[in-house]
Amino acid sequence: MSFFGIQLLNGLSYATTLFLMAAGLTLIFGVTRIVNFAHGSFFMLGALLSAHWVTNWFPAWADSAWLYALAMLMGAAAAGLAGALAEWLLLRRLYGVPELYQLVATFGLTLAMHDAMRWFFGPGEVFAPRFPGLKGSVEIGTEYFPVYQLVTIALSPLVWLGLHLLLTRSGFGRRLRAATQDRAMLAALGVNPKPLMLGAVVLGCALAGLGGALQLPREPAHLQMDVQVVVETFVVVVTGGLGSITGAFAAALLIGLIHSFGVSLVPQATLVLVFLTMAAVLAVRPLGLMGRPLDAGPRELPQPFNLGPARGWGQALAYGALALVCAAAWFGGEYWQSLAADGLILLIFGISLQSMMALGGLVSFGHAAFFALGAYGAALGHVHWGLGLPLALAAGSATALAVAAAFGAAVVRSGGVYLAMLSLALAQVVWATATQWVWLTGGDNGVIGLALVGQAQRGPFFLLLAALAVASIWALGRLSRSSLGAALQAARDAPLRAQASGLLVNGIKYRVFLRSAALAGLAGGLFAAHKGAVFPSAAGVSTSLDALLVVLLGGVHHLWGAVIGSAALTWAGAELGRGVEYWRGALGVFVMLIMAFSPSGLLGALRLLPLRRSAVPKEGG
């Protein structure tokens, strides 16, 4: 009985943090329709500022409960002020922009805030003292539970009650609710939406900062807190239902309890259970536990797929330029060979995502799942069965294809943020499997010592990478001109009309999803062969975002966009990383500028390639 009681309390305590984060994210999304990936950065800001205040700047405050609590509130206030600055500089330029661009722009904000906090606070962890007056524990059977965590458990329902009263009893809250349900009607009634959006962002970020500050007596503040917490926050928000504070409260309790009991009963499947819970809820209730249909968010206007230079000499010149760059890298020495190989693999991975995004309108926030499955499939096939490079690549691609075949049927029935979160859930399940199932994957030690490409095979392998990259570009161009490509674009732009015309919309999307997963798995297998090792980070959030950056930096609707995006990202990661200490922050600022002022990417901004207004469909594809 004491075991059950302790795990119940642990789950409720964890749910408090999740709810504070999820309530803020729900509020921001409900009013602004911004998918704010940087929400974890405000959580981290609240934790770091409060920790430094009571530890390094004014340690005397740690002896007073009132002053310690004031330091926590100051951390929340700092997060709110940072949110106001972010809204003024960035977020208000993203209103009316599709969720995909919002996600990438706020990921750039995450990079910028991370390096800004590393510069200001330093890279080390900060161990804050225990909260004065709440340092003991209470006995529950044969177990003990900290008093401080009992107090924090009470905060979750209090915050929910406060938000409920704010949204139902105040004029500001009623306008916020109206903005959540129908912003167009609210604007038609003469209500200025800008103060409402600013207020929602400030309040949501302050709640995130408070959640971070409340963590201090339990764990140190550090610079990895942002991404760790934001993924599970997205799970809670989607499980509860987008725009529903009460749904976020219920989902936080559910996820918190599953996490707590999972850690004790099946530690190797804890994260898998959390994401499977979300998938199960969405399978039964596609809008989450308490989600309701909201007014349609911004949609991207139908755009033709830009095939680049006209056929003939223009296409030959473009492919020739790519071949020339590859040749220059090969003769430039070992460093440039390795860098070019990284870029070519990233290019293939990016095209795998671009094919389903640009033509099918399927947005994935977790495409790293198939990349990692391909990498592990190739690596394990080589280690356990002695497969050579061709068979190992085939095994990796087949592994990704098999999982996509099982997972894709659920994915293609979803849309928007829900589809994106389902794909993110799959990526996190793959990451958790790779991390926790040591007997299969080696855990954090990874699968190392691969000999798929020896020193003598470096030249042929580089030629293989270049050939596969060219073939991927050509295949994407051919798909866009085929009857399947035309059907995909019809289903993307006018799904009801396409369905009424007799097109099997879900079946068409399923086909392109499988092709995309197989190509991503091939890219993962090539990555494993090139690096000689595979680690769980291959399935991490940053890997998925790399693919998104490749596609969006160059231009999602440009055939050659992934080429430009992969070259820019690979060069920035390698060259800036050597000479600029805070290069990630600089990259984040660049990403924000591109997404805010030119969502069509670098090619769209520079207008380098003439737009092909139409393409005659061919049969097949």
Order of alpha helices (4+ residues) and beta strands (2+ residues): alpha-alpha-alpha-alpha-beta-beta-alpha-alpha-alpha-alpha-alpha-alpha-alpha-alpha-alpha-alpha-alpha-alpha-alpha-alpha-alpha-alpha-alpha-alpha-alpha-alpha-alpha
